[in-house]
Amino acid sequence: MELELQKKMIDTPKMYQHLKENSYWIKYLNRDANSYKEFVEQMKELYHERTTDKISDAIDNLDLVSNVLMSLK
């Protein structure tokens, strides 16, 4: 695995945690550094860091606040 890629993973706690939990990625990243993009996508999906997840969470929060305000009326 390239040193730059290793440093990037160690500096990002969620990436490092995902790499420790799914150690098979070490083998894939050693063989082909281009699989880094797949690794990041899987990590984002697991930790709900995709843009769609963030939008969905914001909508859920707005619905919750709206329901609380409606019940207070």
N, C-alpha and C positions, 0 to 999 in steps of 0.2 A: 504494500500500500504506500502511496506517495506520502512524503513527510508533511506536505502542505495539507493534504486531506486528513491526516491523523491529527494535526494541530487544530484544524477546524472542528473536528468531532470532539476532541477533548475540551475545547473551549466552550462548547455548547452543551450544557448539562443534559438536556432532553435527548440530544443525539447520542451522547455518551451512554446514558442510561439505556436507550433503545439498543445500542450496540452490545452492551453487556447482557441484556435480556435475550437478544437474538444473535448469538455469537456466530451463527452460520453466515452472517453478512460479512464477517472478516474474510472468509474464504472467497466470497464473490468479489469483494472490493480489492483483494490482493490480485485476483486474476484479471479483473477488468475494472479500471477506475471509472469507466463510463456508467457503471451500474449505481454510482453515487446518487444520481437523480432518482432512481427507483427507490433507493434507501430513504431519501428525504421524503418522498411522497408517502411511503408507507409510515414513516414516523409521524408526519403531519396528520395522516388519517387516524392513527392510533391515539394521538394526543389532542385531537380535535382542534388543529391549528390551521385548517384550510379556510379560505375566505368564506366558503359556503357555511361552514360550521360557525364562524364568528357572526355572520349575518343571522343565522338561525337562532343563536343564543341571544342576540340583541332583540330580535322579534319576540322571543319567549319572555324576555325581561319586560318589554313594553306591554305585552299582554298581561303579565302579572301585575304591573303597576296600574294598568287600566282597570283590571278586575277589582283590585283593592280600592281604588277611587270610586268605582261604581257601587261597591258594597258600603262605603262610608256615606253615600248620599241618602 
